[in-house]
Amino acid sequence: MMLVGVALPRPKEVSDDEIHDKVRLRLTSDAVVKGGGIDVDVKDGVVTLHGTVELEKQKTRAEKLAKKVSGVKKVNNELKVAPRTAAP
């Protein structure tokens, strides 16, 4: 019996710019994260989140959302949690 190799198409490489835009969109449209104070950097599919959020759950959720974006290889979550202080 002879097996014939089947060439499967390579998955399309997702650009860092596309990843950046998709991560930003997910963060800004999420009701928990609200994306405001989060900066997103992408290098070779590795997403780094910078900035400050008010709650730990926002930090965790931002990382989960970024990981779900197609093309993301890794997420470095450098977000800081700092509750907003009330103005006097």
PDB file of N, CA, C and O in Angstrom:
ATOM      1  N   MET A   1       0.845  -1.180   0.000  1.00  0.00           N
ATOM      2  CA  MET A   1       0.000   0.000   0.000  1.00  0.00           C
ATOM      3  C   MET A   1       0.884   1.236   0.000  1.00  0.00           C
ATOM      4  O   MET A   1       1.873   1.293   0.731  1.00  0.00           O
ATOM      5  N   MET A   2       0.543   2.204  -0.799  1.00  0.00           N
ATOM      6  CA  MET A   2       1.346   3.418  -0.930  1.00  0.00           C
ATOM      7  C   MET A   2       0.599   4.601  -0.326  1.00  0.00           C
ATOM      8  O   MET A   2      -0.563   4.842  -0.651  1.00  0.00           O
ATOM      9  N   LEU A   3       1.268   5.328   0.544  1.00  0.00           N
ATOM     10  CA  LEU A   3       0.661   6.508   1.146  1.00  0.00           C
ATOM     11  C   LEU A   3       1.142   7.739   0.400  1.00  0.00           C
ATOM     12  O   LEU A   3       2.334   7.900   0.137  1.00  0.00           O
ATOM     13  N   VAL A   4       0.222   8.580   0.072  1.00  0.00           N
ATOM     14  CA  VAL A   4       0.571   9.810  -0.623  1.00  0.00           C
ATOM     15  C   VAL A   4       0.465  10.950   0.381  1.00  0.00           C
ATOM     16  O   VAL A   4      -0.557  11.105   1.050  1.00  0.00           O
ATOM     17  N   GLY A   5       1.524  11.745   0.484  1.00  0.00           N
ATOM     18  CA  GLY A   5       1.521  12.878   1.410  1.00  0.00           C
ATOM     19  C   GLY A   5       0.575  13.968   0.931  1.00  0.00           C
ATOM     20  O   GLY A   5       0.508  14.282  -0.257  1.00  0.00           O
ATOM     21  N   VAL A   6      -0.138  14.524   1.866  1.00  0.00           N
ATOM     22  CA  VAL A   6      -1.045  15.628   1.555  1.00  0.00           C
ATOM     23  C   VAL A   6      -0.449  16.886   2.148  1.00  0.00           C
ATOM     24  O   VAL A   6      -0.172  16.957   3.345  1.00  0.00           O
ATOM     25  N   ALA A   7      -0.258  17.872   1.298  1.00  0.00           N
ATOM     26  CA  ALA A   7       0.296  19.139   1.769  1.00  0.00           C
ATOM     27  C   ALA A   7      -0.836  20.003   2.324  1.00  0.00           C
ATOM     28  O   ALA A   7      -1.735  20.423   1.595  1.00  0.00           O
ATOM     29  N   LEU A   8      -0.769  20.254   3.614  1.00  0.00           N
ATOM     30  CA  LEU A   8      -1.760  21.121   4.236  1.00  0.00           C
ATOM     31  C   LEU A   8      -1.260  22.562   4.158  1.00  0.00           C
ATOM     32  O   LEU A   8      -0.067  22.812   4.331  1.00  0.00           O
ATOM     33  N   PRO A   9      -2.153  23.500   3.902  1.00  0.00           N
ATOM     34  CA  PRO A   9      -1.696  24.892   3.851  1.00  0.00           C
ATOM     35  C   PRO A   9      -1.214  25.342   5.222  1.00  0.00           C
ATOM     36  O   PRO A   9      -1.802  24.996   6.247  1.00  0.00           O
ATOM     37  N   ARG A  10      -0.144  26.112   5.225  1.00  0.00           N
ATOM     38  CA  ARG A  10       0.356  26.649   6.491  1.00  0.00           C
ATOM     39  C   ARG A  10      -0.625  27.677   7.015  1.00  0.00           C
ATOM     40  O   ARG A  10      -1.186  28.457   6.246  1.00  0.00           O
ATOM     41  N   PRO A  11      -0.834  27.681   8.321  1.00  0.00           N
ATOM     42  CA  PRO A  11      -1.727  28.710   8.855  1.00  0.00           C
ATOM     43  C   PRO A  11      -1.142  30.097   8.558  1.00  0.00           C
ATOM     44  O   PRO A  11       0.067  30.310   8.645  1.00  0.00           O
ATOM     45  N   LYS A  12      -2.015  31.015   8.210  1.00  0.00           N
ATOM     46  CA  LYS A  12      -1.565  32.367   7.883  1.00  0.00           C
ATOM     47  C   LYS A  12      -0.941  33.014   9.115  1.00  0.00           C
ATOM     48  O   LYS A  12      -1.524  33.008  10.199  1.00  0.00           O
ATOM     49  N   GLU A  13       0.219  33.556   8.935  1.00  0.00           N
ATOM     50  CA  GLU A  13       0.925  34.257  10.000  1.00  0.00           C
ATOM     51  C   GLU A  13       0.172  35.559  10.298  1.00  0.00           C
ATOM     52  O   GLU A  13      -0.141  36.315   9.378  1.00  0.00           O
ATOM     53  N   VAL A  14      -0.116  35.820  11.556  1.00  0.00           N
ATOM     54  CA  VAL A  14      -0.828  37.036  11.946  1.00  0.00           C
ATOM     55  C   VAL A  14       0.227  38.081  12.311  1.00  0.00           C
ATOM     56  O   VAL A  14       1.137  37.810  13.094  1.00  0.00           O
ATOM     57  N   SER A  15       0.093  39.274  11.738  1.00  0.00           N
ATOM     58  CA  SER A  15       1.091  40.320  11.988  1.00  0.00           C
ATOM     59  C   SER A  15       0.929  40.894  13.396  1.00  0.00           C
ATOM     60  O   SER A  15      -0.145  40.818  13.992  1.00  0.00           O
ATOM     61  N   ASP A  16       2.014  41.469  13.915  1.00  0.00           N
ATOM     62  CA  ASP A  16       1.978  42.102  15.229  1.00  0.00           C
ATOM     63  C   ASP A  16       0.962  43.239  15.253  1.00  0.00           C
ATOM     64  O   ASP A  16       0.301  43.457  16.268  1.00  0.00           O
ATOM     65  N   ASP A  17       0.831  43.969  14.137  1.00  0.00           N
ATOM     66  CA  ASP A  17      -0.137  45.069  14.075  1.00  0.00           C
ATOM     67  C   ASP A  17      -1.567  44.548  14.204  1.00  0.00           C
ATOM     68  O   ASP A  17      -2.395  45.143  14.894  1.00  0.00           O
ATOM     69  N   GLU A  18      -1.847  43.427  13.529  1.00  0.00           N
ATOM     70  CA  GLU A  18      -3.183  42.831  13.630  1.00  0.00           C
ATOM     71  C   GLU A  18      -3.459  42.375  15.058  1.00  0.00           C
ATOM     72  O   GLU A  18      -4.545  42.601  15.590  1.00  0.00           O
ATOM     73  N   ILE A  19      -2.471  41.735  15.673  1.00  0.00           N
ATOM     74  CA  ILE A  19      -2.621  41.275  17.056  1.00  0.00           C
ATOM     75  C   ILE A  19      -2.879  42.473  17.965  1.00  0.00           C
ATOM     76  O   ILE A  19      -3.779  42.437  18.803  1.00  0.00           O
ATOM     77  N   HIS A  20      -2.095  43.527  17.801  1.00  0.00           N
ATOM     78  CA  HIS A  20      -2.251  44.735  18.619  1.00  0.00           C
ATOM     79  C   HIS A  20      -3.678  45.265  18.524  1.00  0.00           C
ATOM     80  O   HIS A  20      -4.317  45.538  19.540  1.00  0.00           O
ATOM     81  N   ASP A  21      -4.174  45.408  17.288  1.00  0.00           N
ATOM     82  CA  ASP A  21      -5.511  45.958  17.089  1.00  0.00           C
ATOM     83  C   ASP A  21      -6.587  45.073  17.708  1.00  0.00           C
ATOM     84  O   ASP A  21      -7.531  45.575  18.318  1.00  0.00           O
ATOM     85  N   LYS A  22      -6.445  43.767  17.554  1.00  0.00           N
ATOM     86  CA  LYS A  22      -7.448  42.846  18.094  1.00  0.00           C
ATOM     87  C   LYS A  22      -7.430  42.828  19.626  1.00  0.00           C
ATOM     88  O   LYS A  22      -8.485  42.770  20.257  1.00  0.00           O
ATOM     89  N   VAL A  23      -6.240  42.877  20.219  1.00  0.00           N
ATOM     90  CA  VAL A  23      -6.143  42.908  21.684  1.00  0.00           C
ATOM     91  C   VAL A  23      -6.762  44.204  22.208  1.00  0.00           C
ATOM     92  O   VAL A  23      -7.551  44.175  23.153  1.00  0.00           O
ATOM     93  N   ARG A  24      -6.410  45.338  21.602  1.00  0.00           N
ATOM     94  CA  ARG A  24      -6.966  46.639  22.032  1.00  0.00           C
ATOM     95  C   ARG A  24      -8.489  46.625  21.940  1.00  0.00           C
ATOM     96  O   ARG A  24      -9.173  47.099  22.847  1.00  0.00           O
ATOM     97  N   LEU A  25      -9.020  46.081  20.846  1.00  0.00           N
ATOM     98  CA  LEU A  25     -10.468  46.030  20.665  1.00  0.00           C
ATOM     99  C   LEU A  25     -11.134  45.197  21.764  1.00  0.00           C
ATOM    100  O   LEU A  25     -12.158  45.595  22.318  1.00  0.00           O
ATOM    101  N   ARG A  26     -10.549  44.050  22.071  1.00  0.00           N
ATOM    102  CA  ARG A  26     -11.109  43.200  23.131  1.00  0.00           C
ATOM    103  C   ARG A  26     -11.069  43.895  24.486  1.00  0.00           C
ATOM    104  O   ARG A  26     -12.026  43.826  25.257  1.00  0.00           O
ATOM    105  N   LEU A  27      -9.957  44.565  24.772  1.00  0.00           N
ATOM    106  CA  LEU A  27      -9.818  45.227  26.071  1.00  0.00           C
ATOM    107  C   LEU A  27     -10.789  46.392  26.210  1.00  0.00           C
ATOM    108  O   LEU A  27     -11.418  46.557  27.255  1.00  0.00           O
ATOM    109  N   THR A  28     -10.914  47.202  25.159  1.00  0.00           N
ATOM    110  CA  THR A  28     -11.773  48.386  25.258  1.00  0.00           C
ATOM    111  C   THR A  28     -13.254  48.037  25.243  1.00  0.00           C
ATOM    112  O   THR A  28     -14.071  48.790  25.773  1.00  0.00           O
ATOM    113  N   SER A  29     -13.614  46.901  24.640  1.00  0.00           N
ATOM    114  CA  SER A  29     -15.031  46.541  24.575  1.00  0.00           C
ATOM    115  C   SER A  29     -15.468  45.626  25.717  1.00  0.00           C
ATOM    116  O   SER A  29     -16.638  45.250  25.788  1.00  0.00           O
ATOM    117  N   ASP A  30     -14.551  45.263  26.606  1.00  0.00           N
ATOM    118  CA  ASP A  30     -14.897  44.374  27.712  1.00  0.00           C
ATOM    119  C   ASP A  30     -15.444  45.177  28.894  1.00  0.00           C
ATOM    120  O   ASP A  30     -14.855  46.178  29.305  1.00  0.00           O
ATOM    121  N   ALA A  31     -16.573  44.726  29.432  1.00  0.00           N
ATOM    122  CA  ALA A  31     -17.235  45.438  30.521  1.00  0.00           C
ATOM    123  C   ALA A  31     -16.431  45.431  31.819  1.00  0.00           C
ATOM    124  O   ALA A  31     -16.548  46.361  32.616  1.00  0.00           O
ATOM    125  N   VAL A  32     -15.617  44.399  32.045  1.00  0.00           N
ATOM    126  CA  VAL A  32     -14.821  44.319  33.273  1.00  0.00           C
ATOM    127  C   VAL A  32     -13.552  45.159  33.159  1.00  0.00           C
ATOM    128  O   VAL A  32     -13.227  45.930  34.062  1.00  0.00           O
ATOM    129  N   VAL A  33     -12.842  45.007  32.053  1.00  0.00           N
ATOM    130  CA  VAL A  33     -11.542  45.663  31.884  1.00  0.00           C
ATOM    131  C   VAL A  33     -11.699  47.141  31.564  1.00  0.00           C
ATOM    132  O   VAL A  33     -11.009  47.977  32.149  1.00  0.00           O
ATOM    133  N   LYS A  34     -12.580  47.468  30.663  1.00  0.00           N
ATOM    134  CA  LYS A  34     -12.835  48.841  30.223  1.00  0.00           C
ATOM    135  C   LYS A  34     -11.612  49.495  29.601  1.00  0.00           C
ATOM    136  O   LYS A  34     -11.614  50.707  29.387  1.00  0.00           O
ATOM    137  N   GLY A  35     -10.571  48.733  29.305  1.00  0.00           N
ATOM    138  CA  GLY A  35      -9.390  49.091  28.538  1.00  0.00           C
ATOM    139  C   GLY A  35      -8.717  50.434  28.672  1.00  0.00           C
ATOM    140  O   GLY A  35      -7.689  50.646  28.029  1.00  0.00           O
ATOM    141  N   GLY A  36      -9.226  51.349  29.461  1.00  0.00           N
ATOM    142  CA  GLY A  36      -8.701  52.703  29.519  1.00  0.00           C
ATOM    143  C   GLY A  36      -7.219  52.868  29.736  1.00  0.00           C
ATOM    144  O   GLY A  36      -6.539  53.424  28.873  1.00  0.00           O
ATOM    145  N   GLY A  37      -6.685  52.408  30.855  1.00  0.00           N
ATOM    146  CA  GLY A  37      -5.294  52.680  31.192  1.00  0.00           C
ATOM    147  C   GLY A  37      -4.327  51.578  30.819  1.00  0.00           C
ATOM    148  O   GLY A  37      -3.292  51.414  31.464  1.00  0.00           O
ATOM    149  N   ILE A  38      -4.654  50.815  29.778  1.00  0.00           N
ATOM    150  CA  ILE A  38      -3.794  49.695  29.408  1.00  0.00           C
ATOM    151  C   ILE A  38      -3.119  49.958  28.072  1.00  0.00           C
ATOM    152  O   ILE A  38      -3.778  50.235  27.070  1.00  0.00           O
ATOM    153  N   ASP A  39      -1.794  49.865  28.074  1.00  0.00           N
ATOM    154  CA  ASP A  39      -1.008  49.971  26.841  1.00  0.00           C
ATOM    155  C   ASP A  39      -0.654  48.558  26.394  1.00  0.00           C
ATOM    156  O   ASP A  39      -0.383  47.683  27.217  1.00  0.00           O
ATOM    157  N   VAL A  40      -0.660  48.348  25.088  1.00  0.00           N
ATOM    158  CA  VAL A  40      -0.387  47.034  24.515  1.00  0.00           C
ATOM    159  C   VAL A  40       0.817  47.129  23.586  1.00  0.00           C
ATOM    160  O   VAL A  40       0.835  47.946  22.666  1.00  0.00           O
ATOM    161  N   ASP A  41       1.821  46.293  23.828  1.00  0.00           N
ATOM    162  CA  ASP A  41       2.968  46.174  22.931  1.00  0.00           C
ATOM    163  C   ASP A  41       2.991  44.743  22.409  1.00  0.00           C
ATOM    164  O   ASP A  41       2.698  43.800  23.144  1.00  0.00           O
ATOM    165  N   VAL A  42       3.343  44.589  21.127  1.00  0.00           N
ATOM    166  CA  VAL A  42       3.420  43.248  20.528  1.00  0.00           C
ATOM    167  C   VAL A  42       4.725  43.129  19.767  1.00  0.00           C
ATOM    168  O   VAL A  42       5.059  43.991  18.954  1.00  0.00           O
ATOM    169  N   LYS A  43       5.465  42.057  20.032  1.00  0.00           N
ATOM    170  CA  LYS A  43       6.716  41.784  19.340  1.00  0.00           C
ATOM    171  C   LYS A  43       6.784  40.299  19.055  1.00  0.00           C
ATOM    172  O   LYS A  43       6.861  39.490  19.980  1.00  0.00           O
ATOM    173  N   ASP A  44       6.757  39.931  17.777  1.00  0.00           N
ATOM    174  CA  ASP A  44       6.827  38.516  17.362  1.00  0.00           C
ATOM    175  C   ASP A  44       5.754  37.658  18.030  1.00  0.00           C
ATOM    176  O   ASP A  44       6.016  36.526  18.437  1.00  0.00           O
ATOM    177  N   GLY A  45       4.546  38.206  18.137  1.00  0.00           N
ATOM    178  CA  GLY A  45       3.434  37.452  18.708  1.00  0.00           C
ATOM    179  C   GLY A  45       3.374  37.443  20.223  1.00  0.00           C
ATOM    180  O   GLY A  45       2.467  36.843  20.801  1.00  0.00           O
ATOM    181  N   VAL A  46       4.327  38.099  20.877  1.00  0.00           N
ATOM    182  CA  VAL A  46       4.340  38.180  22.334  1.00  0.00           C
ATOM    183  C   VAL A  46       3.732  39.521  22.743  1.00  0.00           C
ATOM    184  O   VAL A  46       4.242  40.583  22.384  1.00  0.00           O
ATOM    185  N   VAL A  47       2.638  39.457  23.495  1.00  0.00           N
ATOM    186  CA  VAL A  47       1.916  40.654  23.925  1.00  0.00           C
ATOM    187  C   VAL A  47       2.379  41.044  25.323  1.00  0.00           C
ATOM    188  O   VAL A  47       2.455  40.204  26.220  1.00  0.00           O
ATOM    189  N   THR A  48       2.689  42.332  25.500  1.00  0.00           N
ATOM    190  CA  THR A  48       3.022  42.848  26.824  1.00  0.00           C
ATOM    191  C   THR A  48       1.993  43.911  27.182  1.00  0.00           C
ATOM    192  O   THR A  48       1.775  44.863  26.433  1.00  0.00           O
ATOM    193  N   LEU A  49       1.368  43.733  28.336  1.00  0.00           N
ATOM    194  CA  LEU A  49       0.377  44.685  28.832  1.00  0.00           C
ATOM    195  C   LEU A  49       1.023  45.563  29.890  1.00  0.00           C
ATOM    196  O   LEU A  49       1.612  45.057  30.846  1.00  0.00           O
ATOM    197  N   HIS A  50       0.913  46.895  29.721  1.00  0.00           N
ATOM    198  CA  HIS A  50       1.464  47.868  30.673  1.00  0.00           C
ATOM    199  C   HIS A  50       0.331  48.777  31.136  1.00  0.00           C
ATOM    200  O   HIS A  50      -0.692  48.912  30.465  1.00  0.00           O
ATOM    201  N   GLY A  51       0.532  49.387  32.278  1.00  0.00           N
ATOM    202  CA  GLY A  51      -0.437  50.375  32.750  1.00  0.00           C
ATOM    203  C   GLY A  51      -0.955  50.027  34.121  1.00  0.00           C
ATOM    204  O   GLY A  51      -0.392  49.201  34.840  1.00  0.00           O
ATOM    205  N   THR A  52      -2.061  50.692  34.466  1.00  0.00           N
ATOM    206  CA  THR A  52      -2.640  50.532  35.792  1.00  0.00           C
ATOM    207  C   THR A  52      -4.134  50.272  35.675  1.00  0.00           C
ATOM    208  O   THR A  52      -4.838  50.922  34.902  1.00  0.00           O
ATOM    209  N   VAL A  53      -4.597  49.315  36.455  1.00  0.00           N
ATOM    210  CA  VAL A  53      -6.026  49.031  36.569  1.00  0.00           C
ATOM    211  C   VAL A  53      -6.413  49.158  38.033  1.00  0.00           C
ATOM    212  O   VAL A  53      -5.550  49.142  38.910  1.00  0.00           O
ATOM    213  N   GLU A  54      -7.709  49.286  38.302  1.00  0.00           N
ATOM    214  CA  GLU A  54      -8.171  49.496  39.673  1.00  0.00           C
ATOM    215  C   GLU A  54      -8.327  48.212  40.472  1.00  0.00           C
ATOM    216  O   GLU A  54      -8.181  48.212  41.694  1.00  0.00           O
ATOM    217  N   LEU A  55      -8.626  47.108  39.774  1.00  0.00           N
ATOM    218  CA  LEU A  55      -8.930  45.863  40.476  1.00  0.00           C
ATOM    219  C   LEU A  55      -8.094  44.695  39.951  1.00  0.00           C
ATOM    220  O   LEU A  55      -7.723  44.662  38.778  1.00  0.00           O
ATOM    221  N   GLU A  56      -7.809  43.749  40.826  1.00  0.00           N
ATOM    222  CA  GLU A  56      -7.060  42.546  40.444  1.00  0.00           C
ATOM    223  C   GLU A  56      -7.806  41.770  39.358  1.00  0.00           C
ATOM    224  O   GLU A  56      -7.184  41.205  38.459  1.00  0.00           O
ATOM    225  N   LYS A  57      -9.136  41.742  39.440  1.00  0.00           N
ATOM    226  CA  LYS A  57      -9.907  40.998  38.444  1.00  0.00           C
ATOM    227  C   LYS A  57      -9.771  41.625  37.043  1.00  0.00           C
ATOM    228  O   LYS A  57      -9.886  40.919  36.041  1.00  0.00           O
ATOM    229  N   GLN A  58      -9.531  42.929  36.969  1.00  0.00           N
ATOM    230  CA  GLN A  58      -9.308  43.569  35.669  1.00  0.00           C
ATOM    231  C   GLN A  58      -7.968  43.127  35.082  1.00  0.00           C
ATOM    232  O   GLN A  58      -7.858  42.885  33.880  1.00  0.00           O
ATOM    233  N   LYS A  59      -6.963  43.025  35.932  1.00  0.00           N
ATOM    234  CA  LYS A  59      -5.644  42.569  35.493  1.00  0.00           C
ATOM    235  C   LYS A  59      -5.724  41.148  34.945  1.00  0.00           C
ATOM    236  O   LYS A  59      -5.212  40.858  33.864  1.00  0.00           O
ATOM    237  N   THR A  60      -6.374  40.264  35.706  1.00  0.00           N
ATOM    238  CA  THR A  60      -6.510  38.863  35.306  1.00  0.00           C
ATOM    239  C   THR A  60      -7.317  38.738  34.018  1.00  0.00           C
ATOM    240  O   THR A  60      -6.945  37.982  33.121  1.00  0.00           O
ATOM    241  N   ARG A  61      -8.410  39.472  33.926  1.00  0.00           N
ATOM    242  CA  ARG A  61      -9.289  39.416  32.750  1.00  0.00           C
ATOM    243  C   ARG A  61      -8.565  39.930  31.511  1.00  0.00           C
ATOM    244  O   ARG A  61      -8.712  39.354  30.433  1.00  0.00           O
ATOM    245  N   ALA A  62      -7.788  41.001  31.644  1.00  0.00           N
ATOM    246  CA  ALA A  62      -7.046  41.557  30.502  1.00  0.00           C
ATOM    247  C   ALA A  62      -6.091  40.514  29.924  1.00  0.00           C
ATOM    248  O   ALA A  62      -5.971  40.386  28.706  1.00  0.00           O
ATOM    249  N   GLU A  63      -5.423  39.784  30.784  1.00  0.00           N
ATOM    250  CA  GLU A  63      -4.501  38.737  30.328  1.00  0.00           C
ATOM    251  C   GLU A  63      -5.257  37.629  29.604  1.00  0.00           C
ATOM    252  O   GLU A  63      -4.828  37.173  28.544  1.00  0.00           O
ATOM    253  N   LYS A  64      -6.380  37.196  30.170  1.00  0.00           N
ATOM    254  CA  LYS A  64      -7.181  36.142  29.533  1.00  0.00           C
ATOM    255  C   LYS A  64      -7.670  36.578  28.160  1.00  0.00           C
ATOM    256  O   LYS A  64      -7.622  35.801  27.206  1.00  0.00           O
ATOM    257  N   LEU A  65      -8.139  37.814  28.054  1.00  0.00           N
ATOM    258  CA  LEU A  65      -8.634  38.323  26.770  1.00  0.00           C
ATOM    259  C   LEU A  65      -7.519  38.355  25.728  1.00  0.00           C
ATOM    260  O   LEU A  65      -7.727  37.976  24.575  1.00  0.00           O
ATOM    261  N   ALA A  66      -6.338  38.808  26.140  1.00  0.00           N
ATOM    262  CA  ALA A  66      -5.202  38.895  25.208  1.00  0.00           C
ATOM    263  C   ALA A  66      -4.794  37.501  24.724  1.00  0.00           C
ATOM    264  O   ALA A  66      -4.473  37.320  23.549  1.00  0.00           O
ATOM    265  N   LYS A  67      -4.805  36.525  25.621  1.00  0.00           N
ATOM    266  CA  LYS A  67      -4.397  35.155  25.263  1.00  0.00           C
ATOM    267  C   LYS A  67      -5.330  34.530  24.229  1.00  0.00           C
ATOM    268  O   LYS A  67      -4.912  33.647  23.481  1.00  0.00           O
ATOM    269  N   LYS A  68      -6.583  34.972  24.174  1.00  0.00           N
ATOM    270  CA  LYS A  68      -7.562  34.399  23.258  1.00  0.00           C
ATOM    271  C   LYS A  68      -7.428  34.922  21.822  1.00  0.00           C
ATOM    272  O   LYS A  68      -8.051  34.382  20.907  1.00  0.00           O
ATOM    273  N   VAL A  69      -6.632  35.955  21.623  1.00  0.00           N
ATOM    274  CA  VAL A  69      -6.493  36.542  20.287  1.00  0.00           C
ATOM    275  C   VAL A  69      -5.624  35.634  19.405  1.00  0.00           C
ATOM    276  O   VAL A  69      -4.564  35.166  19.823  1.00  0.00           O
ATOM    277  N   SER A  70      -6.088  35.405  18.210  1.00  0.00           N
ATOM    278  CA  SER A  70      -5.377  34.558  17.252  1.00  0.00           C
ATOM    279  C   SER A  70      -3.988  35.118  16.962  1.00  0.00           C
ATOM    280  O   SER A  70      -3.840  36.307  16.678  1.00  0.00           O
ATOM    281  N   GLY A  71      -2.972  34.261  17.034  1.00  0.00           N
ATOM    282  CA  GLY A  71      -1.604  34.679  16.745  1.00  0.00           C
ATOM    283  C   GLY A  71      -0.773  35.005  17.975  1.00  0.00           C
ATOM    284  O   GLY A  71       0.448  35.131  17.886  1.00  0.00           O
ATOM    285  N   VAL A  72      -1.434  35.144  19.134  1.00  0.00           N
ATOM    286  CA  VAL A  72      -0.714  35.459  20.372  1.00  0.00           C
ATOM    287  C   VAL A  72       0.002  34.207  20.858  1.00  0.00           C
ATOM    288  O   VAL A  72      -0.615  33.159  21.046  1.00  0.00           O
ATOM    289  N   LYS A  73       1.317  34.330  21.058  1.00  0.00           N
ATOM    290  CA  LYS A  73       2.118  33.200  21.518  1.00  0.00           C
ATOM    291  C   LYS A  73       2.283  33.204  23.038  1.00  0.00           C
ATOM    292  O   LYS A  73       2.381  32.153  23.671  1.00  0.00           O
ATOM    293  N   LYS A  74       2.312  34.414  23.608  1.00  0.00           N
ATOM    294  CA  LYS A  74       2.556  34.556  25.043  1.00  0.00           C
ATOM    295  C   LYS A  74       2.063  35.936  25.468  1.00  0.00           C
ATOM    296  O   LYS A  74       2.031  36.868  24.664  1.00  0.00           O
ATOM    297  N   VAL A  75       1.677  36.058  26.749  1.00  0.00           N
ATOM    298  CA  VAL A  75       1.269  37.356  27.290  1.00  0.00           C
ATOM    299  C   VAL A  75       2.109  37.656  28.528  1.00  0.00           C
ATOM    300  O   VAL A  75       2.137  36.872  29.477  1.00  0.00           O
ATOM    301  N   ASN A  76       2.783  38.786  28.505  1.00  0.00           N
ATOM    302  CA  ASN A  76       3.495  39.285  29.685  1.00  0.00           C
ATOM    303  C   ASN A  76       2.588  40.331  30.327  1.00  0.00           C
ATOM    304  O   ASN A  76       2.362  41.401  29.762  1.00  0.00           O
ATOM    305  N   ASN A  77       2.078  40.016  31.498  1.00  0.00           N
ATOM    306  CA  ASN A  77       1.150  40.918  32.172  1.00  0.00           C
ATOM    307  C   ASN A  77       1.909  41.760  33.182  1.00  0.00           C
ATOM    308  O   ASN A  77       2.208  41.301  34.284  1.00  0.00           O
ATOM    309  N   GLU A  78       2.219  42.993  32.805  1.00  0.00           N
ATOM    310  CA  GLU A  78       2.951  43.906  33.680  1.00  0.00           C
ATOM    311  C   GLU A  78       2.024  44.985  34.241  1.00  0.00           C
ATOM    312  O   GLU A  78       2.482  46.047  34.663  1.00  0.00           O
ATOM    313  N   LEU A  79       0.724  44.707  34.243  1.00  0.00           N
ATOM    314  CA  LEU A  79      -0.237  45.671  34.777  1.00  0.00           C
ATOM    315  C   LEU A  79      -0.080  45.799  36.288  1.00  0.00           C
ATOM    316  O   LEU A  79       0.193  44.824  36.988  1.00  0.00           O
ATOM    317  N   LYS A  80      -0.258  47.017  36.769  1.00  0.00           N
ATOM    318  CA  LYS A  80      -0.224  47.276  38.208  1.00  0.00           C
ATOM    319  C   LYS A  80      -1.650  47.519  38.671  1.00  0.00           C
ATOM    320  O   LYS A  80      -2.463  48.081  37.938  1.00  0.00           O
ATOM    321  N   VAL A  81      -1.949  47.091  39.897  1.00  0.00           N
ATOM    322  CA  VAL A  81      -3.273  47.313  40.468  1.00  0.00           C
ATOM    323  C   VAL A  81      -3.159  48.431  41.493  1.00  0.00           C
ATOM    324  O   VAL A  81      -2.420  48.323  42.472  1.00  0.00           O
ATOM    325  N   ALA A  82      -3.899  49.503  41.252  1.00  0.00           N
ATOM    326  CA  ALA A  82      -3.882  50.644  42.164  1.00  0.00           C
ATOM    327  C   ALA A  82      -5.286  51.252  42.204  1.00  0.00           C
ATOM    328  O   ALA A  82      -5.722  51.899  41.251  1.00  0.00           O
ATOM    329  N   PRO A  83      -5.975  51.036  43.308  1.00  0.00           N
ATOM    330  CA  PRO A  83      -7.330  51.598  43.405  1.00  0.00           C
ATOM    331  C   PRO A  83      -7.294  53.126  43.255  1.00  0.00           C
ATOM    332  O   PRO A  83      -6.398  53.808  43.753  1.00  0.00           O
ATOM    333  N   ARG A  84      -8.300  53.620  42.553  1.00  0.00           N
ATOM    334  CA  ARG A  84      -8.387  55.059  42.341  1.00  0.00           C
ATOM    335  C   ARG A  84      -8.757  55.717  43.664  1.00  0.00           C
ATOM    336  O   ARG A  84      -9.627  55.229  44.385  1.00  0.00           O
ATOM    337  N   THR A  85      -8.098  56.819  43.978  1.00  0.00           N
ATOM    338  CA  THR A  85      -8.429  57.529  45.201  1.00  0.00           C
ATOM    339  C   THR A  85      -9.480  58.582  44.877  1.00  0.00           C
ATOM    340  O   THR A  85      -9.460  59.195  43.810  1.00  0.00           O
ATOM    341  N   ALA A  86     -10.392  58.779  45.811  1.00  0.00           N
ATOM    342  CA  ALA A  86     -11.456  59.764  45.620  1.00  0.00           C
ATOM    343  C   ALA A  86     -10.889  61.170  45.698  1.00  0.00           C
ATOM    344  O   ALA A  86     -10.033  61.467  46.532  1.00  0.00           O
ATOM    345  N   ALA A  87     -11.370  62.012  44.835  1.00  0.00           N
ATOM    346  CA  ALA A  87     -10.933  63.414  44.847  1.00  0.00           C
ATOM    347  C   ALA A  87     -11.519  64.118  46.068  1.00  0.00           C
ATOM    348  O   ALA A  87     -12.669  63.871  46.431  1.00  0.00           O
ATOM    349  N   PRO A  88     -10.743  64.991  46.704  1.00  0.00           N
ATOM    350  CA  PRO A  88     -11.245  65.695  47.917  1.00  0.00           C
ATOM    351  C   PRO A  88     -12.366  66.669  47.596  1.00  0.00           C
ATOM    352  O   PRO A  88     -12.887  67.329  48.495  1.00  0.00           O
TER     353      PRO A  88
END
